[in-house]
Amino acid sequence: MSSMPRLVVAAPSSGSGKTTVATGLMAAFAARGLAVSPHKVGPDYIDPGYHALATGRVGRNLDAYLCGPGLVAPLFLHGARGCDLAVVEGVMGLYDGAAGEGELASTAHVAKLLRAPVVLVVDASSQSRSVAALVHGFASWDPQVRIGGVILNKVGSDRHEWLLREALESSGVPVLGVVRRAARVDTPSRHLGLVPVAERHSGAVDAVAAMAAQISAGCDLDALLALARGAGPLPGAAWDVAAELASAQRGSGTGRDDGAGRPTGSAGSAGGRAPVVAVAGGAAFTFSYAEHTELLTAAGAEVVTFDPLRDERLPEGTSGLVIGGGFPEVYAAELSANEGLRKSVAELALSGAPVAAECAGMLYLCRELDGQPMCGVLDATARMSERLTLGYRDAVAVGDSVLAVAGTRMRGHEFHRTVVEPGAGPAPAWGVRTPARRVEGFVWRGVHASYLHTHWASEPAVARRFVESCRGS
């Protein structure tokens, strides 16, 4: 049972100002000396980078679709351990969830799972008295969702503020902040959302400071903190990475080596030095979940981060490689120019060593990306497209790989404006059931490459199996 003070920052729709308010609150409370735990509802990788700047702690995701509702509170408590306050930024509109799945993975769903009060951020720029009807509708839609206050955003003048406050007096929902219309905080965007922190660190620092000043000036921080402290107890225990791996070991065995570099036994039982798992980072590969590194480390790996834009070879002693998502299309020329690293990656893959690549990582392994030579590990080409592919996916492992045995079911998320041709190799990575049945991705030797972003906390055996494969490679 935990009494962690907590708030969920939500909105009626996207574009209302959730990120500015949530990040500003995190930074403002951190400036008061509080240890603030930052969280983001859904699969978004970019906002947590700004949250981390605001708080000095790793930004973490809470996704009831990828991980299942039962893991939301344990993962929240794991991330918030030792903190004074947790702030959770929502996704889309408050009640918008996975398509066709009701409330699943919505901000409202996560707020209920966390038993957390919601602060509703309302874009009031084009309304006055109507704001009361909007707030009343959101507050009464689901009695299990407690809207503890509203922050009015983009308020134009003193009179505009007075009209809004007067209208809301009868709603029963207190106004906890008023943010005036101002020059947009410098948070540039491109085809997949905000530009990640890793690509504009000094600019991002300034942007977070501006958000903090804006929110501190317009919001009642004491009232918001009191609301968070009144959240009440949250039952259950924090997610424990060692316990999860032990449970995965008991629950499923990998069997004998099937010839693709997958040894038997547990990661902890093998002797010798911890296998080095190189994890791609830097500006081109910014998409990862904190729990992945924690799982790899707990499974017995020595995790070493490298930057494909700068490092000319893989870390010394690399026996496994993880390349997550990001924006390789933005850096295609620079990645291509780093011939030494491309050759190092290709040699590692050719040796049969385990390589796990998601989305951007898969593009990097292709022969070329937008005409620029890449690693040439996969017999495929990649190019930018005007079409956005976006959505949750239900997937099943088609065959055995360094990540999973055939038949393993996982949920993933696709988010890209690129096309890989062909979309699947002779041995596909996944069979996808939604929105249409198809196979996708590549399994070749020790390589597992796919467009799907997955959250390994939902299936810890993935990390254990990968590290075991590194020991046997």
C-alpha positions in Angstrom: 0.0 0.0 0.0 1.4 3.4 -1.0 0.3 6.9 -0.2 2.4 8.5 -3.0 1.0 12.0 -3.8 0.0 12.0 -7.4 -1.8 14.0 -10.1 -2.9 13.1 -13.7 -2.8 16.1 -16.1 -5.5 15.5 -18.8 -7.4 17.6 -21.4 -10.6 17.4 -23.4 -8.5 16.9 -26.6 -5.0 17.0 -28.0 -3.6 20.5 -28.5 -5.0 21.9 -25.3 -1.7 22.3 -23.6 -1.2 19.1 -21.5 2.6 18.9 -22.2 3.2 22.5 -21.3 1.2 22.3 -18.1 2.5 18.8 -17.0 6.1 19.6 -17.8 5.8 23.1 -16.2 4.3 21.6 -13.1 7.1 19.0 -12.8 9.8 21.7 -13.2 8.0 24.1 -10.8 7.6 21.5 -8.1 11.2 20.3 -8.6 12.4 23.9 -8.1 10.7 23.8 -4.7 13.0 21.0 -3.7 10.5 18.1 -4.2 11.6 14.9 -5.8 9.1 14.6 -8.7 8.5 11.4 -10.5 7.5 12.0 -14.2 5.2 9.7 -16.1 3.4 9.7 -19.5 0.3 7.8 -20.5 0.7 5.8 -23.7 3.6 4.8 -25.9 5.0 8.3 -26.5 8.8 8.4 -26.3 9.4 12.1 -26.8 7.5 13.9 -24.0 9.3 11.8 -21.3 12.6 13.4 -22.5 11.2 16.8 -21.6 9.9 15.4 -18.3 13.3 14.1 -17.5 14.8 17.5 -18.0 12.2 19.0 -15.7 12.7 16.6 -12.9 16.2 15.2 -13.2 14.6 11.7 -13.2 14.0 9.2 -16.0 10.6 9.8 -17.7 8.5 6.6 -17.7 5.5 5.4 -19.7 2.3 3.9 -18.4 0.5 2.0 -21.1 -2.4 -0.2 -20.2 -2.5 -1.7 -23.8 1.2 -2.6 -24.2 1.7 -3.8 -20.6 -1.9 -4.7 -19.5 -3.9 -2.9 -16.8 -2.4 -5.0 -14.1 1.1 -3.6 -14.6 0.2 0.1 -14.6 0.2 0.7 -10.8 3.3 -1.5 -10.2 5.3 0.2 -12.9 4.1 3.6 -11.5 5.2 2.7 -8.0 8.5 1.4 -9.4 9.3 4.7 -11.1 8.0 6.8 -8.2 10.0 5.0 -5.5 11.7 7.5 -3.2 9.8 10.5 -4.6 7.7 13.2 -2.9 5.2 13.6 -5.8 4.3 12.0 -9.1 2.9 13.9 -12.1 1.4 11.9 -14.9 0.8 13.5 -18.3 -2.2 12.1 -20.2 -2.6 11.3 -23.8 -5.1 12.7 -26.4 -8.5 13.6 -24.8 -9.2 12.3 -21.3 -11.5 9.5 -22.5 -9.8 8.6 -25.7 -8.3 5.1 -25.6 -7.1 2.3 -28.0 -9.3 2.3 -31.1 -12.3 0.0 -30.7 -11.3 -1.0 -27.1 -13.5 1.3 -25.0 -11.6 3.0 -22.2 -8.5 0.8 -22.5 -5.3 2.7 -22.4 -7.1 6.1 -22.1 -5.9 8.7 -19.6 -9.2 8.1 -17.7 -8.4 4.4 -17.5 -4.9 5.0 -16.1 -6.2 7.6 -13.6 -8.7 5.0 -12.3 -6.0 2.3 -12.1 -3.8 4.8 -10.1 -6.7 6.1 -8.0 -5.4 9.5 -8.9 -7.2 12.9 -9.1 -7.3 14.5 -12.6 -6.4 18.1 -13.4 -8.2 19.1 -16.6 -6.4 21.5 -18.9 -8.9 23.4 -21.0 -8.1 25.6 -24.0 -10.4 28.5 -23.2 -9.2 30.7 -26.1 -12.5 30.6 -28.0 -15.1 30.3 -25.2 -16.5 31.9 -22.0 -19.6 30.5 -20.4 -19.6 27.4 -22.4 -16.5 26.3 -20.5 -18.8 25.3 -17.6 -20.8 22.9 -19.8 -17.6 21.3 -21.1 -16.1 20.8 -17.7 -19.4 19.5 -16.2 -19.7 17.0 -19.0 -16.1 15.7 -18.5 -16.5 15.6 -14.7 -19.8 13.7 -14.8 -19.2 11.3 -17.7 -17.5 8.6 -15.5 -18.2 8.8 -11.7 -15.0 6.8 -11.1 -12.9 9.5 -12.6 -12.3 12.3 -10.1 -11.6 15.7 -11.7 -10.1 17.6 -8.9 -9.6 20.9 -10.6 -9.2 22.7 -13.9 -6.4 24.8 -15.4 -7.6 27.3 -17.9 -5.2 27.8 -20.8 -4.8 30.5 -23.4 -6.9 33.1 -21.4 -6.9 36.4 -23.2 -7.5 39.1 -20.6 -8.7 39.9 -17.0 -12.3 40.1 -18.2 -12.0 36.8 -20.1 -10.7 35.2 -16.9 -13.5 36.7 -14.8 -16.1 35.4 -17.3 -14.6 31.9 -17.1 -14.3 31.8 -13.4 -17.9 33.0 -12.9 -19.2 30.3 -15.3 -17.3 27.6 -13.4 -18.5 28.6 -9.9 -21.5 26.4 -10.2 -19.7 23.4 -11.7 -18.2 22.2 -8.4 -14.7 22.0 -10.1 -12.3 24.5 -8.7 -10.0 26.6 -10.9 -6.5 25.8 -9.9 -4.7 27.8 -12.5 -5.1 30.4 -15.3 -2.5 30.5 -18.0 -2.5 33.6 -20.2 -2.0 33.6 -24.0 1.6 34.0 -24.6 4.2 33.4 -27.3 4.5 29.7 -27.9 7.1 28.0 -25.8 10.0 27.1 -28.1 9.2 23.4 -28.6 9.7 22.7 -32.4 7.9 19.8 -34.0 8.2 17.7 -37.1 6.6 14.7 -38.7 6.3 12.5 -35.6 5.8 15.2 -32.9 8.1 17.4 -30.8 11.8 17.3 -31.7 13.4 15.1 -29.0 15.5 16.6 -26.2 18.7 14.8 -27.4 18.6 16.8 -30.6 18.3 20.2 -29.1 19.4 20.0 -25.5 20.2 23.6 -24.8 17.0 24.8 -26.5 15.0 22.1 -24.6 16.4 23.3 -21.3 15.3 26.8 -22.1 11.9 25.6 -23.2 11.4 23.7 -19.9 12.4 26.7 -17.9 9.9 28.8 -19.8 7.2 26.3 -19.1 8.0 26.3 -15.4 7.9 30.1 -15.2 4.6 30.2 -17.1 2.9 27.6 -14.8 4.4 29.0 -11.6 3.0 32.4 -12.5 -0.5 31.2 -13.3 -1.2 28.1 -11.1 -1.9 27.6 -7.4 0.9 25.2 -6.7 -0.1 24.8 -3.1 -3.6 23.8 -4.0 -2.3 21.4 -6.6 0.1 19.8 -4.1 -2.7 19.5 -1.6 -4.9 17.7 -4.3 -2.0 15.3 -5.0 -1.5 14.6 -1.3 -5.2 13.8 -1.0 -5.1 11.0 -3.6 -5.3 8.3 -0.9 -3.7 4.9 -0.7 -2.7 2.9 -3.7 -2.8 -0.8 -3.0 -0.2 -3.3 -4.4 3.6 -3.5 -4.6 6.0 -1.8 -6.9 7.3 -3.7 -10.0 10.4 -5.6 -9.1 12.7 -6.4 -12.0 14.5 -9.3 -10.3 11.2 -10.9 -9.2 9.8 -10.5 -12.7 12.8 -12.2 -14.3 12.6 -15.0 -11.8 8.9 -15.5 -12.5 9.6 -15.5 -16.2 12.3 -18.2 -15.7 9.8 -20.4 -13.8 7.0 -19.8 -16.2 8.7 -20.6 -19.5 11.8 -22.5 -20.6 13.7 -21.8 -23.7 14.5 -25.5 -24.3 17.6 -26.7 -26.0 19.6 -24.5 -28.4 17.8 -24.6 -31.8 20.8 -23.5 -33.8 20.1 -19.8 -33.8 22.2 -18.8 -30.9 19.7 -19.5 -28.2 21.3 -21.4 -25.3 19.5 -23.2 -22.5 19.5 -22.3 -18.8 19.0 -19.0 -17.0 21.0 -15.8 -17.4 22.1 -16.0 -13.8 23.4 -19.6 -14.0 26.0 -19.0 -16.7 29.5 -18.4 -15.5 32.1 -15.9 -16.6 32.0 -12.2 -17.4 28.6 -10.5 -18.0 27.9 -10.3 -21.8 28.2 -6.7 -23.2 24.9 -5.6 -24.8 25.4 -2.4 -26.8 22.4 -0.1 -26.9 22.1 2.5 -29.6 21.6 6.1 -28.3 22.4 9.6 -29.4 20.2 11.9 -31.5 19.3 9.4 -34.1 18.0 6.7 -31.7 16.1 8.3 -28.8 13.2 5.9 -28.4 13.5 3.4 -25.6 11.7 2.5 -22.4 13.7 2.7 -19.2 12.6 -0.8 -18.1 14.4 -2.4 -21.1 17.8 -1.5 -19.8 16.8 -2.4 -16.3 15.7 -5.8 -17.5 18.8 -6.4 -19.5 21.0 -5.5 -16.6 19.0 -7.6 -14.1 19.2 -10.5 -16.6 23.0 -10.4 -16.3 24.1 -8.1 -19.1 26.6 -5.2 -19.0 24.7 -2.5 -20.9 26.8 0.0 -22.8 25.3 2.9 -24.7 26.9 4.1 -28.0 26.1 6.8 -30.5 25.9 5.6 -34.2 26.4 9.2 -35.3 29.8 9.5 -33.5 31.2 6.1 -32.6 33.1 4.4 -35.4 32.8 0.9 -33.9 30.7 -1.0 -31.4 31.8 -1.1 -27.8 34.6 -3.4 -26.9 33.5 -7.0 -26.4 29.9 -6.5 -27.7 28.1 -9.8 -27.8 24.6 -8.4 -28.4 23.0 -5.3 -30.0 19.8 -3.4 -29.3 18.8 -0.6 -31.7 15.5 1.1 -30.8 13.4 3.7 -32.5 14.2 7.3 -33.4 14.8 9.4 -36.5 17.4 7.8 -38.7 15.7 9.3 -41.7 16.8 12.8 -40.4 20.3 11.6 -40.0 20.6 9.2 -43.0 23.6 11.0 -44.5 25.5 11.0 -41.2 24.7 7.4 -40.4 25.7 6.4 -43.9 29.0 8.3 -43.7 30.0 6.3 -40.6 31.2 3.4 -42.6 33.3 1.9 -39.8 30.3 1.4 -37.5 28.1 0.1 -40.3 30.7 -2.5 -41.1 31.0 -3.4 -37.4 27.3 -3.9 -37.1 27.1 -6.0 -40.2 30.0 -8.2 -39.0 28.3 -8.7 -35.6 25.0 -9.7 -37.3 26.8 -12.0 -39.7 28.5 -13.8 -36.8 25.0 -14.8 -35.5 25.2 -12.6 -32.4 21.8 -11.4 -31.1 20.5 -8.2 -32.6 17.1 -6.7 -31.6 16.0 -3.8 -33.8 12.7 -1.9 -33.6 11.4 0.6 -36.2 14.3 3.0 -36.7 16.7 0.2 -35.8 15.3 -1.9 -38.6 15.8 0.9 -41.1 19.4 1.2 -40.0 19.9 -2.5 -40.8 18.5 -2.2 -44.3 20.6 -2.0 -47.5 19.7 1.7 -47.8 17.5 4.4 -46.5 16.3 7.1 -48.9 19.1 6.1 -51.2 21.8 6.3 -48.5 23.8 3.0 -47.8 23.0 1.6 -44.4 24.3 -1.6 -42.7 23.1 -4.1 -45.3 22.2 -6.7 -42.8 18.6 -7.0 -44.1 17.8 -7.6 -47.8 15.5 -4.7 -47.9 15.4 -1.0 -48.6 13.7 1.8 -46.7 12.3 5.2 -47.7 10.3 8.1 -46.3 6.6 8.2 -47.1 3.9 10.8 -46.7 1.6 8.3 -45.1 1.6 8.0 -41.3 1.3 4.5 -39.9 0.0 4.7 -36.4 -1.7 2.4 -33.9 -1.6 -0.5 -31.5 -1.0 -4.0 -32.7 -1.6 -7.5 -31.4 1.2 -9.7 -32.5 2.4 -13.3 -32.3 5.9 -14.6 -32.9 5.9 -16.5 -36.2 9.0 -18.6 -35.3 11.7 -18.9 -32.8 14.1 -15.9 -32.4 16.6 -14.4 -29.9 13.6 -12.6 -28.3 10.8 -15.2 -28.2 9.7 -18.7 -29.0 7.1 -19.3 -31.7 3.6 -18.5 -30.5 4.7 -15.9 -28.0 2.0 -13.2 -28.0 2.9 -9.5 -27.4 1.3 -6.2 -28.0 3.1 -3.5 -29.9 2.8 0.0 -31.3 3.6 1.3 -34.8 4.5 5.0 -35.4 6.4 5.9 -38.5 6.3 7.6 -41.9 8.6 5.2 -43.7 8.1 2.1 -45.8 10.4 -1.0 -45.9 10.3 -3.1 -49.0 9.8 -6.0 -48.7 7.8 -5.6 -45.4 8.8 -9.1 -44.2 11.6 -11.6 -44.8 11.4 -15.3 -45.6 11.2 -15.7 -41.8 9.0 -12.9 -40.5 9.3 -11.5 -37.0 5.6 -11.2 -36.2 2.2 -12.2 -37.3 0.0 -9.1 -36.8 -3.7 -9.6 -36.1 -4.9 -5.9 -36.1 -5.9 -3.9 -38.0 -5.5 -6.5 -40.7 -3.8 -9.9 -40.6 -0.3 -9.8 -42.1 3.3 -10.8 -41.3 6.0 -8.3 -40.9 9.6 -7.9 -39.9 12.7 -10.1 -40.2 14.3 -13.0 -38.4 17.7 -13.9 -39.8 20.4 -15.7 -37.8 20.5 -13.8 -34.5 18.6 -10.7 -35.9 15.1 -9.8 -34.9 14.0 -6.6 -36.7 10.5 -5.2 -36.8 8.4 -2.0 -37.0 6.7 -2.9 -33.7 7.7 -1.1 -30.6 7.1 -3.4 -27.7 7.4 -3.0 -23.9 9.5 -5.8 -22.4 8.0 -5.3 -18.9 4.9 -7.1 -20.3 7.0 -10.1 -21.2 10.3 -10.2 -19.1 11.3 -13.5 -20.7 12.2 -11.5 -23.8 15.1 -9.8 -22.0 16.1 -13.0 -20.3 16.2 -14.9 -23.5 18.1 -12.2 -25.3 20.8 -12.1 -22.6 21.0 -15.9 -22.6 21.5 -15.7 -26.4 24.4 -13.2 -25.9 26.1 -15.7 -23.5 25.9 -18.4 -26.1 26.9 -16.3 -29.1 
